[in-house]
Amino acid sequence: MDRSKKTGFADRLSAAAEARKAQLERAARARSAAESPAAAERRATREAVRLARDARIAERRAAKLAAEARQAAALAAAQAAEAAALAASQAAEAAAREAALKAEQEARDKGFEERTAREAILEAEKQAARDARYAARKARKRKGR
């Protein structure tokens, strides 16, 4: 307590300068820690894990859609066979063709969704690669300063 009352102007100036210097040193240490190769590696690892997780989710979704398409096709085929067995009339054959066409269209739609999911995964991987190149370029620039 007594010390703070006896500080002069020069003491306060030097204390402020030391505080600024300490703050700059802390900021420099934090910046170097954030730009370290280990931090960049952790960021890249996290990005790779995220991409892998997205890919697994898309694969599961695509597999589920494919299974649903197979079930729909099997159901349509069963319905078509049942309709043909019950009545061999022209109307039953038309319904069977219509059900088969519908199942085929659903299968095509499911294939399109799967293809779209794969393209989205590929695009995300390309984006991650671009981001990694950009980060590496920035790191090289900063290292040269």
Residue pairs with C-beta under 8 A, 6 or more apart in sequence:
7 15
33 39
35 139
35 142
40 135
40 136
40 139
43 135
44 132
47 128
47 131
47 132
48 128
51 121
51 124
51 125
51 128
54 121
54 124
55 121
58 117
58 118
58 120
58 121
61 117
62 113
62 114
62 117
62 118
65 110
65 113
65 114
66 110
66 114
68 110
69 103
69 106
69 107
69 110
69 111
72 103
72 106
72 107
73 103
73 104
73 106
73 107
75 103
76 99
76 100
76 102
76 103
77 100
77 103
79 96
79 99
80 95
80 96
80 99
80 100
81 96
83 92
83 95
83 96
83 99
84 92
84 93
84 96
86 92
